């Protein structure tokens, strides 16, 4: 089951806008498998990074699928981002 979680989350998606959202809105963006739905993405993030997710939004772009994950207040997107390899 753990391997499935790692196949859903491919890598963190880092742009100027995503860095601003991380600081101001407690959000991170991930490139995810195109077949994954919001519930699977939520479970994968919660299991891999041991955190609580408040909301998941998904956008499909030419290069794949990008999930924006908003974390619940006790968890910091900056801390999770450092574990995800953003910095």
C-alpha positions as CSV (number, residue, x, y, z in Angstrom):
1,X,0.0,0.0,0.0
2,X,2.9,2.4,0.7
3,X,4.2,2.0,-2.8
4,X,0.8,3.0,-4.2
5,X,1.0,6.2,-2.1
6,X,4.4,7.0,-3.5
7,X,3.1,6.4,-7.1
8,X,0.3,8.9,-6.6
9,X,2.5,11.7,-5.5
10,X,5.2,12.1,-8.1
11,X,7.0,15.3,-6.9
12,X,6.5,18.8,-5.5
13,X,5.6,21.5,-8.0
14,X,7.6,24.7,-7.3
15,X,6.9,28.0,-9.0
16,X,6.8,31.6,-7.7
17,X,3.1,31.4,-7.2
18,X,3.3,28.1,-5.3
19,X,6.0,29.5,-3.0
20,X,3.7,32.5,-2.3
21,X,0.8,30.2,-1.6
22,X,3.0,28.2,0.7
23,X,3.9,31.2,2.8
24,X,0.5,33.0,2.8
25,X,-2.2,30.3,2.5
26,X,-0.5,27.2,4.0
27,X,-0.7,25.3,0.6
28,X,1.6,23.1,-1.4
29,X,1.4,21.9,-5.0
30,X,2.3,18.4,-6.1
31,X,2.5,16.8,-9.6
32,X,0.3,13.6,-9.2
33,X,-0.7,10.6,-11.3
34,X,-3.4,11.5,-13.8
35,X,-5.6,8.6,-12.7
36,X,-5.6,9.7,-9.0
37,X,-8.7,11.4,-7.6
38,X,-9.0,13.9,-4.7
39,X,-9.6,11.3,-2.0
40,X,-6.6,9.2,-3.1
41,X,-4.4,12.3,-3.2
42,X,-5.6,13.3,0.3
43,X,-4.9,9.9,1.8
44,X,-1.5,9.8,0.1
45,X,-0.4,13.2,1.4
46,X,-1.7,12.4,5.0
47,X,0.1,9.0,5.0
48,X,3.4,10.1,3.5
49,X,3.9,13.3,5.4
50,X,1.9,12.4,8.7
51,X,-0.3,15.6,8.5
52,X,-3.9,16.6,8.2
53,X,-5.2,17.9,4.9
54,X,-8.0,20.5,4.9
55,X,-8.7,20.7,1.2
56,X,-7.5,19.3,-2.2
57,X,-8.0,21.1,-5.5
58,X,-6.9,19.6,-8.8
59,X,-6.0,21.1,-12.2
60,X,-5.2,19.3,-15.3
61,X,-2.5,20.9,-17.5
62,X,-0.7,19.8,-20.6
63,X,2.1,18.1,-18.7
64,X,-0.1,16.2,-16.3
65,X,-2.2,16.8,-13.2
66,X,-1.3,19.2,-10.4
67,X,-2.9,19.0,-7.0
68,X,-3.0,22.0,-4.6
69,X,-3.2,20.8,-1.0
70,X,-4.2,23.0,1.9
71,X,-3.1,21.8,5.3
72,X,-5.1,22.0,8.5
73,X,-3.9,24.8,10.9
74,X,-1.6,22.9,13.3
75,X,0.5,21.8,10.3
76,X,2.8,24.1,8.4
77,X,3.2,23.9,4.6
78,X,6.8,25.2,5.0
79,X,7.8,22.3,7.3
80,X,6.1,19.7,5.0
81,X,7.7,21.4,2.0
82,X,11.1,21.0,3.4
83,X,10.4,17.3,3.9
84,X,9.1,17.1,0.3
85,X,12.2,18.6,-1.1
86,X,11.0,22.0,-2.0
87,X,13.9,23.8,-0.4
